Structure formats: structure tokens, C-alpha cells
Amino acid sequence: MNISTARTLQAVGLAGLAVLAAPQAWALEGGFNYGGVSLGRSQGSFGSEVQVAAGLAPGASVSSFARDTRDTGFKVFGGVQFNRNLALEAGYVDLGKPGYTATTTPAGSVDARFRLNGANLDLVGMLPLGTQLSALMRVGVVAGRTRATFVTTGPVALADVSQRRTNGKLGLGLQYSLGTSLLLRAEVERYRFNDGVVGHVNVNHLSVGLVVPFGASPGPMARALEPAPAYIPPPAPVVMAPAPVIVVQAAPPPVVQPPAPPPVQRRRVSFSAESLFGFDRSDISPEGRSALDGFVRELDSMQFEQVVVEGHTDRLGTSDYNMVLSQQRADAVKSYLVTSGRVDPLKISATGKGESVPHTQPGDCTGTRSSASLIVCLRPDRRVDVDVVGTR
């Protein structure tokens, strides 16, 4: 993110905090149109060593590969607010240009950029949390365009690609009413874009935005500004004659021994990377989510004290790339266990081990060049281990 973008986000955030502190107390009723703009940070992992290898000349190989997953994104939108709980919204979104860089042997390089933009149509549900604050949930489609451009040198040649596809999108957020003329939003959205080859990539966008209603009317005032109820004095006390005092010596209470603490239990489960992710990918597949849900259901009666997630890869590819991929996979499993509401985020950690802790022994899988048989042989090394410590 450049300096001007950072300052813009800072200014929007400070303005929102200043208005929140003002004595506004009005919610908006439905039945109006609105428009707005939002700015934030997008993140998506595009490209792989396999894509670079597809453009190499015979005898050449990939020597390094690094992704640039983040960029600045913005959205311009407009919609119709039918009531306090439902709106239909359309807009244009530009999620920036994530990409990657790679070097080859013999000397060569690739600088790839993936320009992501398109038009979206969303159904937005709103749940009032007070007179001014509402929770947002959106589901919709994005007619997206992915333009992949490659600057190459040396023994690699990759052609630019432009793809248009319609995919789904989801989003969650909060909206604060600053009166009848301005709303403040904070949202996280997940878009699905083509990756410029044959697959898809999930792109997350975290943004802050301003919404301008057209013709909105104020709702009821907040409870905080309602007048206090009239003071009713308590009735005069009734004086009663004192009753005789009878002192009874109570027996001492029985000594109750505290129950013994439940024994600490440990559980370790190893998931193969193929069961959770696609090959060379770090986003969890539907089958992977089902496997993780089943694992947590087995531990429903356990009170978690600590959960440790470790990602592991095989020895194919560079050590740096394997370390990044293993960390991304560990982070993905951690994020799913937390967002699914199963594990307290303060009790779970994620670590990438790369290729440093293989299950296979030296000599089990011979060869150094990637091949179908070697990939199958090294499957036990590609895994995610989950250690759970808790009590029942």
C-alpha cells in the first residue's frame, strides 16, 4: 500500500470515530436509494511454479518463486434499501494487481500481474443491533475479468491471458448510521476469480466505506435519549415493635472436599494435504472442510486448553517456497477452526515446518526431478498435523 492510500484510510477511520462520538441517535427506515464508495486491502494467491514451468524451454528449471498476494482495492456501488432488513446492491469492484515473481536456470525471470475487476450484484441482509448499528451479510455474483500479463526474460515465454467469468461472492460487515445523510461501513468480502489458467482463486477484500442515502427518513430515537421515568417517592416506613431475639447455635457446616480435576488428555491427528487442499494450493476444499468438521465433532465433549496446527510439505520445490506453502496451509486450517466457531482463537497456533520434518525415510523415494511416481511416493510428507490438549 502506498503512502497516499494509507493516509486516505487513516483519514476515513478518524472521521468515522469522530462522528461516532457525536450525540446522534437516529436509525433509518427502509424505502430509499443509496450510493457509496469503499477502499481497502485485497489479498489473493495467484500463479504457481507449475505455471512458470509450463513456459520453460527444454532443460531449464525454476530456481525461485515468490507471490505478491496483497494490493489496494476499491468499490463503487449503489442500491435500493427495501426495508431495515433487506437491500439489493450493484457495483463495480477493482481488487488491484496481485502476482508473483520467479527466476529460472539458465538465468531468466518472470514478473506476473493479475488485474482483477468486474461488476457485482448482491442481495444484502441487515440485522439491527441497536438504533444505529446493524450487522450486514451479503451473497451475490461477480462478473469478473482476470487479465494476466507476463514480463519474461531468458528461457521462459508466457502469453498474456484475459478471462471473463461469473462467479459467486460472500460478505460480512457492520453499518453505523450517522444520521439521515451518511452511513459508515466496515466489511470483509470474499470474491471468486479465475486464476488465468484453468482454476479459481478466492480473493478477500477488507474495506471501509461511506454510504449516502437519498430520501431516507429517520426512525425512532434511541433509548438513550428517552426521558427518564417520573420519580415516585417510596412509601413511609411502618414502625413495628421489636420482636424478641432468639439465638440458636447452628451446627458447623460439613467439610466438602473439592472434586478432583479432570485428567488432561492429548490427541494428535494427521491430515494428508490431498484430503484438505488441491495440489500446490492452500485454500481448503469442501472435502477438507468436511474432514475438519468431523474431527472437531469427535472432540465435542473436550474443553480445549491448547491446539497446535503444523503444516508440512514434501521436498519438491525450493525450501523457501515450501516453508511459505506449509505456513499458508497451517494458517488456513487455524482460520477455519476459529471461524467455524469450534476453537477459541486465543488457544490455537499455526506453524509452517516446510520440508524439515518428513515422514518418509532417506532412500524411500529416489530422484530429485518432479514426476508422477515421485509425487505419489512423497505423499506422506504433504500433511497438516493437529495436536489437541484438553479435558473432558
C-alpha positions as CSV (number, residue, x, y, z in Angstrom):
1,M,0.0,0.0,0.0
2,N,1.4,3.4,-1.0
3,I,1.6,6.4,1.4
4,S,-1.3,8.3,-0.1
5,T,-3.6,5.2,0.2
6,A,-2.6,4.7,3.8
7,R,-3.3,8.3,4.6
8,T,-6.7,8.1,3.0
9,L,-7.7,5.0,5.1
10,Q,-6.4,6.8,8.2
11,A,-8.5,9.9,7.4
12,V,-11.7,7.8,6.8
13,G,-11.2,5.9,10.1
14,L,-10.6,9.1,12.1
15,A,-13.6,10.7,10.6
16,G,-15.8,7.7,11.4
17,L,-14.6,7.7,15.0
18,A,-15.3,11.4,15.4
19,V,-18.8,11.1,14.1
20,L,-19.5,8.0,16.4
21,A,-18.6,10.2,19.4
22,A,-21.2,12.8,18.4
23,P,-24.7,12.7,20.1
24,Q,-26.5,11.1,17.1
25,A,-29.4,8.9,18.0
26,W,-31.4,8.2,14.8
27,A,-31.8,4.9,12.8
28,L,-33.1,4.9,9.2
29,E,-36.3,3.3,8.0
30,G,-36.3,1.5,4.6
31,G,-37.6,2.6,1.3
32,F,-34.8,4.7,-0.2
33,N,-31.9,4.6,-2.7
34,Y,-28.3,5.0,-1.8
35,G,-24.8,5.2,-3.3
36,G,-21.3,4.9,-1.9
37,V,-17.6,4.1,-2.2
38,S,-15.2,1.9,-0.2
39,L,-11.5,1.5,-0.1
40,G,-9.4,-1.3,1.5
41,R,-6.9,-4.1,1.2
42,S,-7.3,-7.2,-1.1
43,Q,-5.5,-10.5,-0.9
44,G,-5.3,-13.4,-3.3
45,S,-2.7,-16.1,-4.1
46,F,-2.3,-16.3,-7.9
47,G,0.1,-18.4,-10.0
48,S,2.4,-21.3,-9.1
49,E,5.8,-22.8,-10.1
50,V,3.8,-25.2,-12.3
51,Q,2.6,-22.2,-14.4
52,V,6.2,-21.0,-14.8
53,A,7.4,-24.4,-15.7
54,A,4.9,-24.7,-18.5
55,G,6.6,-21.9,-20.3
56,L,10.2,-23.0,-19.9
57,A,12.5,-24.1,-22.7
58,P,13.7,-27.7,-22.6
59,G,16.5,-28.2,-20.0
60,A,15.5,-25.1,-18.0
61,S,14.1,-25.1,-14.4
62,V,12.6,-22.8,-11.8
63,S,15.1,-21.6,-9.2
64,S,12.9,-19.3,-7.1
65,F,9.3,-18.3,-6.8
66,A,7.6,-15.7,-4.6
67,R,4.0,-14.4,-4.5
68,D,2.9,-10.8,-4.1
69,T,-0.6,-11.5,-2.6
70,R,-1.8,-8.1,-1.5
71,D,-2.8,-4.8,-3.1
72,T,-5.2,-1.9,-2.7
73,G,-8.8,-2.4,-3.9
74,F,-11.9,-0.2,-4.1
75,K,-15.6,-0.5,-4.9
76,V,-18.2,2.0,-6.2
77,F,-21.8,0.9,-5.6
78,G,-25.5,1.8,-5.5
79,G,-28.6,0.1,-4.2
80,V,-32.2,0.1,-3.1
81,Q,-33.0,-0.3,0.6
82,F,-36.4,-2.0,0.7
83,N,-36.7,-2.0,4.5
84,R,-34.5,-2.2,7.6
85,N,-33.6,-5.8,6.8
86,L,-33.2,-6.1,3.0
87,A,-31.4,-4.3,0.2
88,L,-30.4,-5.0,-3.4
89,E,-27.0,-3.6,-4.4
90,A,-24.9,-3.4,-7.6
91,G,-21.5,-2.0,-8.1
92,Y,-18.1,-2.1,-9.8
93,V,-15.1,-3.5,-7.9
94,D,-11.3,-3.3,-8.7
95,L,-9.2,-5.6,-6.5
96,G,-5.8,-4.4,-7.7
97,K,-3.0,-6.5,-9.2
98,P,-1.6,-9.3,-7.2
99,G,1.0,-11.5,-8.8
100,Y,4.3,-13.3,-8.4
101,T,8.0,-13.2,-9.5
102,A,10.2,-16.1,-10.4
103,T,13.7,-16.7,-11.6
104,T,15.0,-19.6,-13.7
105,T,18.1,-21.5,-14.5
106,P,19.7,-20.7,-17.0
107,A,19.3,-17.0,-16.0
108,G,15.8,-15.7,-16.6
109,S,12.9,-14.1,-14.9
110,V,9.1,-13.8,-14.8
111,D,7.1,-10.9,-13.4
112,A,3.4,-11.7,-13.5
113,R,0.5,-9.5,-12.6
114,F,-3.2,-10.4,-12.4
115,R,-5.6,-7.4,-12.8
116,L,-8.9,-8.2,-11.2
117,N,-12.1,-6.1,-11.7
118,G,-15.7,-6.6,-12.6
119,A,-19.4,-5.8,-11.8
120,N,-21.3,-7.4,-8.9
121,L,-24.9,-7.8,-7.9
122,D,-25.7,-8.6,-4.3
123,L,-28.6,-9.3,-2.0
124,V,-27.8,-7.6,1.3
125,G,-29.4,-8.7,4.6
126,M,-29.3,-6.4,7.6
127,L,-29.8,-7.3,11.3
128,P,-30.3,-4.2,13.6
129,L,-28.1,-4.4,16.7
130,G,-29.4,-1.1,18.1
131,T,-31.0,2.2,16.8
132,Q,-27.8,3.0,14.8
133,L,-25.7,-0.2,14.4
134,S,-26.6,-3.1,12.1
135,A,-24.8,-6.3,11.0
136,L,-24.5,-7.0,7.3
137,M,-24.5,-10.2,5.4
138,R,-24.3,-10.3,1.6
139,V,-24.4,-13.0,-1.1
140,G,-24.2,-12.4,-4.8
141,V,-22.4,-12.8,-8.1
142,V,-19.5,-11.0,-9.7
143,A,-19.0,-10.9,-13.5
144,G,-15.2,-10.7,-13.2
145,R,-12.4,-10.2,-15.6
146,T,-8.9,-11.5,-14.9
147,R,-6.1,-10.1,-17.1
148,A,-2.8,-11.9,-16.6
149,T,0.3,-10.1,-18.0
150,F,3.8,-11.6,-18.0
151,V,7.1,-9.9,-18.4
152,T,9.7,-12.6,-19.1
153,T,13.4,-12.9,-19.9
154,G,15.7,-15.8,-20.6
155,P,14.4,-19.3,-21.3
156,V,10.8,-18.7,-20.4
157,A,7.9,-17.5,-22.5
158,L,4.3,-17.0,-21.2
159,A,1.5,-15.4,-23.2
160,D,-0.8,-12.8,-21.7
161,V,-4.3,-14.1,-20.8
162,S,-7.7,-12.4,-20.4
163,Q,-10.6,-14.3,-19.0
164,R,-14.2,-13.3,-18.2
165,R,-16.3,-15.5,-15.8
166,T,-19.2,-15.1,-13.5
167,N,-18.6,-16.5,-10.0
168,G,-20.1,-16.2,-6.5
169,K,-19.2,-13.9,-3.7
170,L,-20.0,-13.5,0.1
171,G,-19.5,-10.8,2.7
172,L,-20.0,-9.8,6.3
173,G,-19.8,-6.4,7.9
174,L,-21.1,-3.7,10.2
175,Q,-23.0,-0.5,9.3
176,Y,-23.4,2.6,11.5
177,S,-26.0,5.3,10.9
178,L,-24.5,8.8,11.2
179,G,-27.9,10.4,10.7
180,T,-30.2,10.6,7.6
181,S,-27.4,11.7,5.2
182,L,-24.5,9.4,5.9
183,L,-23.7,5.8,6.8
184,L,-20.3,4.2,7.7
185,R,-19.5,0.6,6.7
186,A,-16.7,-1.8,7.5
187,E,-16.8,-5.1,5.6
188,V,-14.9,-8.2,4.6
189,E,-15.8,-9.8,1.3
190,R,-14.7,-12.9,-0.5
191,Y,-14.7,-12.9,-4.3
192,R,-14.1,-15.8,-6.6
193,F,-12.0,-15.0,-9.7
194,N,-10.4,-17.2,-12.4
195,D,-6.7,-17.7,-12.0
196,G,-5.8,-17.0,-15.6
197,V,-5.2,-20.7,-16.3
198,V,-7.9,-23.3,-15.6
199,G,-8.8,-22.8,-11.9
200,H,-10.2,-20.3,-9.4
201,V,-8.8,-18.3,-6.6
202,N,-10.6,-16.8,-3.6
203,V,-9.8,-13.1,-3.1
204,N,-10.5,-11.4,0.2
205,H,-11.2,-7.7,0.4
206,L,-11.3,-5.8,3.8
207,S,-12.6,-2.3,3.3
208,V,-14.0,0.8,5.0
209,G,-16.7,2.8,3.1
210,L,-19.1,5.7,3.2
211,V,-22.8,5.4,2.0
212,V,-25.0,8.3,1.1
213,P,-28.8,7.7,1.4
214,F,-31.2,9.5,-1.0
215,G,-34.6,10.4,0.5
216,A,-34.1,8.4,3.8
217,S,-36.3,9.3,6.8
218,P,-35.2,9.0,10.4
219,G,-36.6,6.2,12.6
220,P,-37.4,6.3,16.3
221,M,-35.0,8.0,18.7
222,A,-32.5,5.8,20.6
223,R,-33.4,4.6,24.1
224,A,-30.5,6.6,25.5
225,L,-32.4,9.8,24.7
226,E,-35.8,8.8,26.0
227,P,-36.9,10.8,29.1
228,A,-36.3,9.2,32.4
229,P,-39.5,7.9,34.2
230,A,-41.0,10.3,36.8
231,Y,-39.7,9.9,40.3
232,I,-42.1,8.1,42.7
233,P,-41.2,8.5,46.4
234,P,-41.1,5.3,48.4
235,P,-43.9,4.8,51.0
236,A,-43.3,5.9,54.6
237,P,-41.8,3.2,56.7
238,V,-44.0,1.3,59.1
239,V,-42.5,1.2,62.6
240,M,-43.1,-2.2,64.2
241,A,-42.4,-3.2,67.8
242,P,-39.1,-5.1,68.2
243,A,-39.5,-8.9,68.3
244,P,-37.7,-10.9,70.9
245,V,-34.3,-12.1,69.8
246,I,-33.8,-15.9,70.0
247,V,-30.2,-17.0,69.5
248,V,-29.8,-20.5,68.1
249,Q,-26.3,-22.1,67.9
250,A,-26.1,-23.5,64.4
251,A,-24.1,-26.7,63.8
252,P,-20.9,-26.2,61.9
253,P,-21.3,-26.9,58.1
254,P,-19.9,-30.2,56.9
255,V,-16.5,-30.1,55.2
256,V,-16.9,-30.7,51.5
257,Q,-13.9,-31.9,49.6
258,P,-13.5,-30.2,46.2
259,P,-13.8,-32.7,43.3
260,A,-10.7,-33.9,41.7
261,P,-9.8,-32.1,38.5
262,P,-10.5,-34.0,35.3
263,P,-7.4,-35.7,33.7
264,V,-5.6,-33.9,30.9
265,Q,-6.0,-35.6,27.5
266,R,-3.9,-35.3,24.4
267,R,-5.0,-36.1,20.8
268,R,-2.9,-35.8,17.6
269,V,-4.4,-36.2,14.1
270,S,-2.6,-36.0,10.8
271,F,-4.5,-34.9,7.7
272,S,-2.9,-35.5,4.3
273,A,-2.6,-32.4,2.2
274,E,-4.6,-34.0,-0.6
275,S,-7.6,-34.5,1.8
276,L,-7.7,-30.8,2.7
277,F,-6.3,-28.9,-0.3
278,G,-5.7,-29.1,-4.0
279,F,-2.2,-29.9,-5.3
280,D,0.1,-26.9,-4.6
281,R,-2.9,-24.9,-3.1
282,S,-3.6,-23.5,0.3
283,D,-7.4,-22.9,0.2
284,I,-9.4,-25.6,2.0
285,S,-11.6,-27.8,-0.3
286,P,-15.2,-28.7,0.5
287,E,-13.9,-32.2,1.3
288,G,-11.3,-30.7,3.6
289,R,-13.9,-28.7,5.5
290,S,-16.0,-31.8,6.0
291,A,-12.9,-33.7,7.3
292,L,-12.2,-30.9,9.8
293,D,-15.8,-30.7,10.9
294,G,-15.8,-34.5,11.6
295,F,-12.6,-34.2,13.6
296,V,-14.0,-31.5,15.8
297,R,-17.3,-33.4,16.3
298,E,-15.3,-36.2,17.8
299,L,-13.9,-33.8,20.4
300,D,-17.2,-32.1,21.2
301,S,-17.1,-33.1,24.8
302,M,-13.5,-31.9,25.3
303,Q,-12.6,-28.5,26.8
304,F,-9.7,-27.2,24.7
305,E,-6.7,-25.9,26.5
306,Q,-4.3,-25.7,23.6
307,V,-4.5,-26.6,19.8
308,V,-1.3,-26.6,17.7
309,V,-1.5,-26.8,13.9
310,E,1.6,-27.7,11.9
311,G,1.9,-27.6,8.1
312,H,4.4,-29.9,6.3
313,T,5.4,-30.3,2.6
314,D,7.5,-32.7,0.6
315,R,11.0,-31.9,-0.6
316,L,9.9,-30.9,-4.2
317,G,10.4,-27.2,-5.0
318,T,12.6,-24.7,-3.2
319,S,12.9,-24.7,0.6
320,D,11.6,-21.1,0.8
321,Y,8.6,-21.9,-1.3
322,N,7.8,-25.0,0.8
323,M,8.1,-23.0,4.0
324,V,5.6,-20.4,2.7
325,L,3.2,-23.0,1.5
326,S,3.3,-25.0,4.7
327,Q,2.6,-21.8,6.7
328,Q,-0.3,-20.8,4.5
329,R,-1.9,-24.3,4.9
330,A,-1.4,-24.2,8.7
331,D,-3.0,-20.7,8.8
332,A,-5.9,-21.9,6.6
333,V,-6.7,-24.8,9.0
334,K,-6.4,-22.5,12.0
335,S,-8.7,-19.9,10.4
336,Y,-11.3,-22.5,9.6
337,L,-11.4,-24.0,13.1
338,V,-11.8,-20.4,14.5
339,T,-14.3,-19.0,12.1
340,S,-16.5,-22.2,12.3
341,G,-16.9,-21.3,16.0
342,R,-15.2,-24.5,17.3
343,V,-11.9,-23.2,18.8
344,D,-11.1,-20.1,20.8
345,P,-8.6,-18.0,18.7
346,L,-6.5,-17.4,21.9
347,K,-5.9,-21.1,22.3
348,I,-4.8,-22.1,18.8
349,S,-1.5,-21.5,17.0
350,A,-0.3,-22.3,13.5
351,T,3.3,-23.1,12.3
352,G,4.8,-24.0,9.0
353,K,7.6,-26.6,9.0
354,G,8.2,-26.8,5.3
355,E,10.1,-29.9,4.3
356,S,12.1,-30.2,7.6
357,V,10.0,-33.0,9.2
358,P,9.3,-35.7,6.6
359,H,7.5,-39.0,7.3
360,T,9.4,-40.8,4.5
361,Q,12.9,-42.1,5.3
362,P,16.1,-41.4,3.2
363,G,16.1,-43.8,0.4
364,D,12.4,-44.5,0.4
365,C,11.7,-42.2,-2.6
366,T,14.6,-41.7,-5.0
367,G,15.0,-38.9,-7.6
368,T,15.1,-35.2,-7.5
369,R,13.0,-34.2,-10.5
370,S,9.3,-34.0,-10.2
371,S,7.5,-37.0,-11.6
372,A,4.1,-38.7,-11.1
373,S,5.7,-41.6,-9.3
374,L,7.8,-39.4,-7.0
375,I,4.8,-37.2,-6.1
376,V,2.9,-40.3,-5.1
377,C,5.8,-41.7,-3.1
378,L,6.2,-38.4,-1.2
379,R,2.5,-38.1,-0.3
380,P,3.0,-38.9,3.5
381,D,5.3,-35.8,3.7
382,R,2.5,-33.5,2.5
383,R,0.3,-33.2,5.6
384,V,-1.2,-31.0,8.3
385,D,-0.8,-32.2,11.9
386,V,-3.2,-31.0,14.6
387,D,-2.3,-31.5,18.3
388,V,-5.1,-31.0,20.9
389,V,-4.6,-30.8,24.7
390,G,-7.8,-30.6,26.8
391,T,-10.0,-32.1,29.4
392,R,-13.3,-34.0,29.3
